[in-house]
Amino acid sequence: MREKHWRDLIPVSELEKNDVTPAKHGSLDFAVYDTVDGIFVSLARCSHQGANLCYGYFDGKTIECPLHQGLFDARTGEPKASPATRKLIMIEARVHESMVQILK
Amino acid sequence: MAEEVLTPISQAMKDGVLTRKDLKELMTRSNGPGLLHLLIFILCYCVTGLLILLTQGSLWMIPAMFLHGIILVHHFSLQHECCHYTPFKTRWLNEIIGTYCGFVLVIPNKFFRYEHCNHHTYTQILGKDPELIELPISLWKYLWYVSSIPYWKAKFSELFNHTLGRISDIEKEFIPPEERSSVILEARLYSLGYVIIILASWYGDWWGVIWYWWLPVFIGEPVMRAIRMAEHVGRPNITDMKQNTRTSLVSLPMRFLCWNMNYHAEHHYASSIPFHALPKLHKKLEGFVHVESRGYWGAHFDIISQILGFKPRSDNIKN
């Protein structure tokens, strides 16, 4: 198994404050959440039917899918309301020297 | 993990019609506008209910019930908004009010939500969109649909089957296995509610539910069928959002009653945007979506022209 490293994703200064921001690394799209408990990152695709969560409504704790309004806890990826039933793929993240990094 | 799909909103972003800033501003949620709208809506049907009371025993009672029915069937517009969780910021308010609206119209809310999800995923795609109303093949079929008889047949049969624990193969495509039992439970609770109301009316020997609720809804439903037809019927059965949905420009009272759902193409573009922001979205999408400037009448003129062969049928247009 390949060893994981911290990789730069997006500067903190480019984050949409108290909201969700899209970010790309390689061919993958990520959603970066500026939550009440800090920065969290998931893959941007909804686990229901693949819509891009970065266009969804975010209230500081939960992210709502823009297509069917399924709800997820942006800090854990847990589905909170139908039609979401599966967890989001969360990516370990940290803020290091004003940069959001992901362990990948 | 599901593959990313090109959704209407991501399409609008790619086409440069909307910016993220626009979207975020339009998506802002609050309880105030929805609660105020709801209060006026309730006042409207209290007034029309009073009209029924005042005209009781005269022939004027029939138009009074029709007017009351037109307002009551617009509980659907609010239920529809609630199923997108947009009219109220407080999420549970959408569930409670959506369930209430669904009870008024025999549309169990959870079931509707799942069905409506697939309508947004597969808008206007034959065999995939569970809410698709096909372009009628004759004027007779058009009138038959507007009469609402086939609609009620389908609604009661859905409720009956779900109450008995039966989910059809088509429904299994949009209700995930883990949610089927809650859809059945919901149908049973709705059925129980109706049985309790009938028994209470019998026991109390007062049948106001018929004169103030069921009969008005029955005679008002053709109006809602006609409105629902205006949303997609006569538009092509293709995936292109710019073509498959129709926005109808209607009068202020109609916009109020239908909770701005006449801006239907805009709603399909960004279903997370609340009803009160749809007129602003309409301005942003000007020239980008199909708009019927003659309103619902114009939409039906278009539909009937296609049925009678004065215009090419939209269901001949393929992806």
Interface residues (C-beta under 8 A of the other chain):
Chain A: E16 D19 D29 L43 A44 R45 C46 S47 H48 Q49 G50 A51 N52 Y55 G56 Y57 D59 E64 P66 L67 H68 Q69 L71 A81 S82 P83 T85 I89
Chain B: M1 A2 E3 E4 V5 T7 I9 S10 M13 R20 L23 K24 M27 R29 C83 H84 Y85 T86 R91 K110 R113 Y114 C117 H120 T121 P176 E178 E179 A270 S271 S272
